[in-house]
């Protein structure tokens, strides 16, 4: 399968950004995910978890926002690749809004602002997922969760296909590194907050413009 090298790098960078996004959401926004919806569905069933009702509400809100963003994103981009760059700009704008809310909120609990950031972050990750699917075509690469990518990798290995192994492995590794970097940054400098996802989108935009 032919794919421009800048597009491949953009997918890897976006995977890094989604890992950093989930690290921020889980550690700073009440222990939920905004990219990994499978994780949220599991959290919905963990009745014995501390603060279960709060987690339930946040997880359901994240899933619904993610699904709505997926639907809208796929509808908008079905006309062709010309809509992908504006959608990525949208991801960056929403991520920047989350960053701005975090910076303006200061320290201390902010339940309503946390809920808003969860919903906005889930919207960004929904569009993020649309971009990954559209950009990778049939390569089986996701920028927000790795189960599908691992499945596609093992399927191709079992059938003797080796075209995009390096891209899939790079996307998986980038998501893990992004999660680690996001968590480390939040521990070292909590005030910085979710800046890495915004940086990732900017880099991905530059790569996609180069490929255009």
N, C-alpha and C positions, 0 to 999 in steps of 0.2 A: 504494500500500500504506500503510495507516494504522499508525502506531507512535507511542507516547507519546514526547514530547520528552525526558523524563528517561531513558527507555530508550535513546534514541539517544545521549545524552551518556554513559551508562554504557558503551555499546559503544566509544565513542571513548576513554574513560578506560582501559578494559580493554586496548585496543590499545596505548596508551601504556605500560601496565604490562608487557605482553608484550615490547615492544621493550627496555625496561629490563632485563627478566629475561634475554633473550638476550645483551645486552651484558655483563651480569655473568657469565653462564655461560661465554661465549666467552673473555672476558679474564681471568677469575679461576679458572676451573675446568678449565683444560687445553685450551681451544680447541674445545669442542663446543657444540652448541645444546641448549636444553631446550624451545624452542617451535617452532623451524623444523626439522621432521623431515626435510624434503627436503635441507636442508643436511647433516644427519647422514648421510643415505644416500650423499650425494656423498663425504663424508669417509671412509666405509667403503671406497670404491674408490681413494682416494689413497694407493697403496702406497708411493710414494717420500717421503711426508711424514715429517718428523722425529717421533720417538716414535710411529710408526704403530701399534704394538701397543696402547699405552696409549689412543691416540685411538680405535682400533677397539673396544676393550672399553667405553670410556665412551659412545661413540656407540650401540652396540648396546643397552647398558643403558638409555640415555635413550629410545630408540625403543620398547623393550619396555614400559618404565614408562608412556610416553605412550599406547601402544595399550591397555594394561590400564585406565588411567584413563578413556580414551575409552569403552571398552566399559561400564565400571561407571557412568560418568556418564550415558550415554545410557539405560542400563537404569533407573537411578534416576529420571530425569526424564521417562520416557515416559508417566507417569500424569498429567502436567499441569504448568502453570507454578508451582504451589505448591511444587515441589521445587527451583526455581531459586535462591531466596534461600538456603536451607540449603547448596546446593552452592557458592555463592559464599562463604559463611562458611567452608566447608571449604577453598576455595582460599586464603583469608586465613590460616587456621590453619597450613596447610602452608608458605605463604610466610613466616609468622612464625617457624616452626621453623627454616627455612633461615637466616633472619636471625640467630636465636639461636645456631645452630651456628657461623656465621661470626664472630659477636662473641666467642664463648667459645673459639674455636680459636686466636686470636691470629695472629701472623705466623709464616712458615715453611711448609714443605710438609707437608700432611696428606693423604696419598693416600686413606686410608679415609674420612675426613670429606668430602673432595672428592667421592668416589664417592657417598656418602650424599646430599650436597646435590644432585648431578646427578639422582639418582633422584627425590628429593622434588620438586625443581623441575619435572621432567618430568611428574610426577603432577599438580602444580598447573596446569601448562600444558595437560594433557589435559582436565582439568575446565574450564579457561578456554575451550578450544575448543568444548566442549559448550555452555557458556553462550552463546558467540557465535552458534553455529548455532541454538540454541533461541530466543534473543532476537530475532535478525534474521529468523527465519522464512524467507521466500523472497527476502529482500533481497540475498542473496549476499554478506554481510559476514562476514569472519573476523577474530577478534581476535588470532590468533597467526601467520598467514602471509598474504601479500598476493597471491600468484599467483591464487588462486581469486577474490578480490575484483576484481582487475584484469580477469580473464577475464569475470566477470559484468558489469563496467562496460562493457567493449568490446562484449559481446553486446548489451546494451541500447542502446548508442549506435548499433550497426549496424541495430537494428530500430526505432529511433525512440522508445524508451521513456526517460523522464527522471525517474522518480519519486524515486529514492534516490541520485542521483549525488552530492549533497553529503555524505550520510552515508558513502558508500564512500570518497570522496576524503578526508574528515576522518579516517576510520579508518586509511587508508594513511599520511597525514601524521603522525598521532599515533604510529604504530608507529616511524616514522623518528625523530621527535623524542624518543620514549622511549628509543630506542637511543642517540641522541646524549647525552641527559641522563644515562643510566645510565653510559655510558663516561666522560663528563666527571666525574661524581661519584666514580667509582672511581679516576680519576687524581688528582683533587684531594684526596680524603679516603678512602683505601682502607679505613680502619677502619669507615666507615659501611656499606660493603657494599651488599647488596641491599635497601635500605630503600624505594626508590621503588616496587617492586611491591606492597609492603604498603600503602603510602599509597594507591596506585591502587585497591586492593581496598576499602579503607575508603570512599573517595569513591564508588566504584561501588555499594557497599552503601547508602549514604545516598540516592543517586539512585534505586535500585530500590525502596527503602522509600517514597520519595516517590511513585513511580508506582503502588505497590500499592493 
